[in-house]
Each structure stands twice: as structure tokens, then as C-alpha cells.
Amino acid sequence: MIEAAVDYSQANPESPLEEFRFVVFSGDQKGITTFEEKFGEFKKDHKPGPKHRQRAARKPTTSTPVAAEFQCKEIHVGEVVLKVLKGDITKESSDAICNVVTQDLDMNIGTLSRAIFKACGSTVEEELKSKGSQRPGSVVTTSAGSLSVKHIVHMVVGSGTKQHLQTCVEKALKEADSLGLRSVSIPAVGSGGLGRTAEGSAEVVFGAIRAATARPFNSIREVTVVVFDASVIGAFVVELEAIQKETGDSYPDCDEEDEDQVEGALEASTDELTKKRCRQKVIVHGRLESFDAAMAALKDGVARACSDPRVIKHDIISRLPKRCIRELKRMSRVRDVKLYQPEPDTIRLEGLPKDVMDINSEVSNVIQEQLEIKYKDERAEQMSKNVQWYLVNPAGKLDPFEKMANNEIESAFKEKKPSLLFTHQNLKAEINFGNKEVTFLRTGAIKRVLRKDVLPLPDEWDPQPRDDSGKPEILHLVSLAQESQEYKGVQEKFFQSMRGKRPLLTSREFKIHPCLTHTC
């Protein structure tokens, strides 16, 4: 066995294999003695000397410097935005963040995992405990507890080798994509307790991103690498810029400014090039006259193919956030469609019919999303005019909930739910209607709540009856005295609807809603 190991090592000097281990059962004393004797003979015959394996020159371990004020850099690779962000991954608001755990899924091991555990609370740890030990290289997805993200994708790491870590990151990205998530945040994997240099960690993360984006994602549209240590971030920026050069991306920033200056740059591309997420230069050889004729024919063909622009007009377009317009323009560039706004409420699309229809569909989706947001906002605004929920501080001062949270709370209250998870001022909280208290999940703070009718019922109305829990009934029946003016008014309107006929009325009832100030 020893000779076979030596022969393999000598025959494969470029192999990444660096160590052989022979495992002998502790109870096999004869076997142990035999191995000790053989190793003794081996050491006499093979004095240690320099290794003949030729290694690639190591990269310097000094970190690439970046400006002290550096915050973010982004590029576009096809339909995916890649970012390097200086920050804390526990503060991210993407759909998922990635974590590194050991085989037993203990979140108390490792600086990153401990920080996430401290921020998300014990719920995630309990989920992991229920899953038991996992094999290295696998991923486990849980909820995110008190964090602002939807999920945590835990990478089960067994070693600090480049290939193993890169495989773990690839699997985490595939897991996020299979869940239909649009954004995922990745830490600087390997730069902490796993012992990799800043450059080594950046190679791991972006090597995985390169491999994962070789085929288009189904749902992921944004991948953010979040680096906490300022001394490490320079290496990640270098790797991001390398991808930028490979893909020819020319819009690498996180600015809020529009990119109108690049709208005229329609690049030649095909569906195949789009799938490969790259741009290519085409060099044509031939006589100048032939080239001019070919270019004229090409321009004429493109002009005829793109002669039917698509115009979308809707008042909601003038109120679209800048980020929506930027995203639509980015998708248009990928498909070689020119998108611009001749008027604030108008979007015009020019390009090949199939590509224009694809972008038209994306614009329609954005408009529909904004209409839904507008509807929810109007509904919440109307609710706040009828009912308002408040936080009560120790001094008795009332602090109103923001209108979206107020609408969610009131809707759950009317549906007689015992509790509700909601977000108020970017903080996750849970309200318990039984004890009328709100618990803020991140801080654990508990506050009393109060519900008030902004428009109280008219004094002449009967008191709204309450159920066993003390909540007002949503609807109840009210009997009217026959001699009352209200009774006679309803009776007259009813007779008018019968077009002169006078039926015999045997029963008259009103349905009363607590938020309405008129009979119905």
C-alpha cells in the first residue's frame, strides 16, 4: 500500500492530492506493528527532499485597496445584477441570505453563523435542530426569524478547500433559484475561520457565481456579495471587475441617476448571444463597395423589421419609481429594444417584433404591480380615516401605526384572528389581540396598543353589539319604529322602486356596519 501511494505521487506530480492516510483498527495490534515497521523501513530508504511538484505562483496576500468611502459596485450579466456591497449581511433585505454551518448545523460555531443567530433569534436554530446532522456539501433552507429576509440558505461546510467551498456556494445559489427567489446575498465565504485569504475567498465566491450563471437562472435577478471586513473587500471588487471585462458590461454602478445617455447604443446580438450573456465583435473582410452595399441592405432590413413601434400609454407610468424605469431599460438593452418616454405617461418600444412583445409584457407586469400597490395604498388610506390603531408609550402618549400596518391590523381584527405578524417602520412585529400588546421581534420590546374609531357612529344609532371576546360585530340587524322618520323614508323609497305598486310589508330590517355612517 505504501509503495502504491509513492508510485501514484511520483507519476502524478500535478495532482492536487497532498496527503495519504492509512487507517488501522485500534484493536488490530499486529496490523499496527506491521505498519510501524514498514514506515520505519520507508523512512530509511526515502530521506525527505524538496517536492518536485511545480506550483503556480501564489498571489500576494495583501488586499487590494479601495476607497474608504466605498459602499457598492454593481454590474449586469445578462438579466442578473451582480453587486459587491460593504455591509452587514444580517441587515440585508434580499429574499435570502447564505450562512455557513458545520455538519451538526450548530449556529454557535463560526463568527458569521453566530452573528446571524444573534440577529434572527432562536426560531431558526430550532428548525435546524429538527433536521439533524447533514452531509458536507449539502444545503438546508430555513425561515429567517427576526431578519428582514424571507429565508436563510445554510451551506454545510466540511473543509476549507477551494473546490469544496465553491461547490457549496453553487448549491446555495441553485437552491435559492429553485425556490423562485429573485435576490440572494452571499457572505465572503472562507475569509474567516476557514482560513482563506481575501483573494482566495473572492475566487471561491465568484467562481461559484460564474458556474451558476453559465446557464440562465429561472428566477434570480440579483446576487449581492456582502463583505463586512473593509480589508477584504478590495479582492472582491477586483473579481467583479474581471467579470465586467469578460461580459463587456458598461453600466457598473449603484447610482440613482437615469441612463438615458446610453439609450442610443443598440448593440448587434442574437438570441444565442443573449443566452451566453456576452457581446461579440464581428469583423467583416471584403471590398469596400460590397461592404457598403451589405450595410445598406442590413440597415434597410432592420428598419423594415422594426418599423412598428409599440406605444404604451397609462397615467401610472408617470408615477413609476426610477428603479422600475432603470430595470425596464436594462432588460430592453439585453433584447436590443429601444425604450424611451416621449411623454411622462408614455413608453415607446422599438425593435424586432418578438423582442418588443417580450418587453411589452414586462412593462405590463410593472404597471399591474404598481396598480396593485396604488389600490392597497388607497384602501389603507381609507381605513385610516375610519379606524386608527396606536402604540401606547409608558407616559400614555399615542403613536399611530403607519397606514399599511394599520390596515393589516384592522383587517385581522375584523376577521377575529388571535394575532398577526406585520411590519411597522421596517420592523417586524407581532400583535396579540387578546392582551392588546405588540412585540417587536428584533428587540423584544413589548408595547400596549389602542384602537380608536376616527369617525364614531352617530349618537342616534343603536350601540354596536359585541361578541364573547368583546369585539364589535361586523354586521347586525336593527329594528326601526314604524312611526320614525327613517322608517317612513325607507318605506317610501321601496314603494317608488315598485313603480306604483303597494305591496304589503310584513318585515323591515336594517343591516348596520360599524364603519359606515349611512343606512344600507
Secondary structure, DSSP 8 states (H G I E B T S, - for coil): -HHHHHHHHHH-TT-S---------TT-HHHHHHHHHHHHHHHHH----------------S-----TT--EEEEEETTEEEEEEES-GGG--SSEEEEEE-TT--TTSSHHHHHHHHHH-HHHHHHHHHH----TT-EEEEE-TTSSSSEEEEEE-----HHHHHHHHHHHHHHHHHTT-SEEEEE-TTSSTT---HHHHHHHHHHHHHHHTTS--SS--EEEEEE--TTTHHHHHHHHHHHHHHHT--------S--GGGTT------HHHHHHT--------S-HHHHHHHHHHHHHHHHHHT-S-EEEE-GGGGG--HHHHHHHHHHHHHTT-EEE-SSTTEEEEES-HHHHHHHHHHHHHHHHHHHHHHHHHHHHHHHHHHEEEEEE-TT--EEE--HHHHHHHHHHHHTT-SEEEEEETTEEEEEETTTTEEEETTT--EEEEEEEESS---TTS----B-TTS-B-S-EEE---TTSHHHHHHHHHHHHHTTT---------EEE-TT-SS--
